[in-house]
Amino acid sequence: MWTSVSPCPTAFISGVTTVGACDRLSLDGRDSLGDQGRALAYEWGVGAAPRALVLAVAAQSAPVLDIDQALLKVRRCRLTVSKAVLKAPMVSALEATI
């Protein structure tokens, strides 16, 4: 049986919607889909936010985002996934409200 696979990656985010005063924010992008099981490149972002948070998020390229609650001043995080093997990658982005 032949199955058609979309050439464009699709971003999926799961995780908590509230973070306690002493907790860390953990958002999981491992359910994101790529092209026929090929590796994905992960890029997390928060848009306009305090510099410390922007730098902490930008430094993470793993499928799971882990941020100290003390840095959180925004309510939206973005995950962009792309094909890791392309020089001009096809991209999919998703925002999550926390």
QUIHUCOR-V720719 format. One record per residue. N is the residue number from 1. SS is DSSP state (alpha for helix, beta for strand, coil for the rest). NEAR is the number of other C-alpha atoms within 8 Angstrom. Layout:
# QUIHUCOR-V720719
N	SS	NEAR
N	SS	NEAR
This chain:
# QUIHUCOR-V720719
1	coil	2
2	coil	3
3	coil	4
4	coil	4
5	coil	6
6	coil	6
7	coil	7
8	coil	10
9	coil	16
10	beta	11
11	coil	14
12	coil	11
13	coil	14
14	beta	7
15	beta	7
16	coil	9
17	coil	6
18	coil	5
19	coil	9
20	coil	7
21	coil	6
22	coil	5
23	coil	8
24	beta	10
25	beta	11
26	beta	10
27	beta	11
28	beta	11
29	coil	13
30	coil	8
31	coil	8
32	coil	11
33	beta	9
34	coil	14
35	coil	11
36	coil	5
37	coil	6
38	coil	8
39	coil	8
40	beta	10
41	beta	9
42	beta	11
43	beta	11
44	beta	13
45	beta	11
46	coil	12
47	coil	7
48	coil	5
49	coil	9
50	coil	7
51	alpha	6
52	alpha	7
53	alpha	11
54	alpha	13
55	alpha	8
56	alpha	9
57	alpha	12
58	alpha	10
59	coil	6
60	coil	9
61	coil	9
62	coil	7
63	coil	8
64	beta	9
65	beta	13
66	beta	8
67	beta	11
68	beta	9
69	alpha	12
70	alpha	5
71	alpha	8
72	coil	9
73	coil	6
74	coil	7
75	coil	7
76	beta	9
77	beta	13
78	beta	12
79	beta	15
80	beta	13
81	beta	15
82	beta	14
83	beta	15
84	coil	9
85	coil	6
86	coil	7
87	coil	4
88	coil	4
89	coil	9
90	coil	10
91	beta	11
92	beta	11
93	beta	10
94	beta	10
95	beta	9
96	beta	8
97	beta	7
98	coil	8
